[in-house]
Amino acid sequence: MDTYIKHAKVTRITNHKDVQVADVEFAVEGFDKPLLAKFEKPHGASSSGSAGETSFKLGPVYRNDADQTLDWYNNNLHDAYEDVTAELLSSSTNIYELQKDQLEARLLEHGDVKRELEEGGF
């Protein structure tokens, strides 16, 4: 069992400028709130990738600092979402010393994330 990632789930799949984008909420040790990872799949890329490689690419990782009692409707038009990719992968918070591609693989392997992406048309 991977203790670095406590939970992960796909929360939304959408299209943005001919690119499919998925939001994956996950919790990791060292961060008190869940984080939001953006996965992208360029238009025309297959789910299985080539030669066993995945076509799901991890983009930025965000922390939502909004107060849920005030932002209960998940308003994404403000600055509550802070890019924490560098902080997440820095040596002080990265207790498992993961690189971005390793984090990508672990998120896709966790629970039903990859299946949900594939079944969601991603």
N, C-alpha and C positions, 0 to 999 in steps of 0.2 A: 504494500500500500504506500502510495506517495504522500508523505506527510507535509511536503512543501505546499502543495495545493490542497486546501481543505474542501472546497467544492467548486464546481464549474458548471454553468448551464448557458445555453444559447437563449438570449432574450429577444433578439430581433434580427431579421434578415431583410435587406432592402437593396435597391439599385441606386447607384450614384454615378452619373456620367459614364455609362456603359461598363461599370464595374459593380459586381455584386459585393456587398459589404454585410458582415454579420457582427453583431455585438455579443460577446461572451463575458458574462459576469463571473468573477471568480474571487476566491479569498485565499490569501497566502499568509504564512507566518510572518510577523514583523509589520503588518499593516492592520490597523484596527477596523477599517471599513472595506467592504468588497471593492474590487477594482473592475474596470471595464476594458476588455481587450477588443480591438478592432481587427477582424480578419477580412482579407480581401481576396477575391478571385477575379482576375482579369477576364473580360468578355471572351468567350470561346474556349477557355481553359477547362479541361475535364476534371471531374471530382477525383479520379484515381491518379491523375498526373501521369508522367512518363517514367518508365523504368522503376516503378514503385515509389516515386517521389510524389508527395502531395502537392496539389495546386493551391491549397489554402495557405496564404501568407499572413503572418502576424504583422500588423501595423503598430500604431502607437497604443500605449496602455494608459488609461485615465483613472483618476480618483475623483469621485463625486463628493465634493465638500458641502453640498446643499443640505440644509436641515430638512429632514423628511416631513416634519410637522408643518413647515412653511411651504415646501415644494412637493407636496404629495402627488401632484399631477405630472411629475417628471418633466418639467420644463427644461428643454435643452437650448434655450435662447439666451442663457446668461453664462457667466464665467465660472460656474461651479465645477465644471469638468477641467481638471488640471492634468496635463501630460506628465506622467510619472515614470515613463519608460526608463530614463537614465537613472532615476533614483531606485527603481525596482532592481535594476541590474548592476547597481554599484556594489562595491565590496562591503560596505557597511551594512546594507540591508539584505544582500543576496547571500543568505547563509548556506545555500547549496552551490554557490558559485556557478550558476547557470548562465549560459550565453543566450542570446535572443532565439537562435534556432532550437536550442534545447527547451526553452520555455514554450515555444510554439508546439513542439512535439509533445511535451507533457500535457499541455492544455487539450490538444486534440485527442490524446489517449485517455484523458480523465473522463470517467463515467460514460455518458452517451453523447458527448459533444460532437465527435466526428460523425456519428450516425445522424444526429439532429441536423447537422449542416448538410449532409448528403440528402436526407429526406426532405429538407426544406428547399431543395432546388439549388443549393449552393454548389 
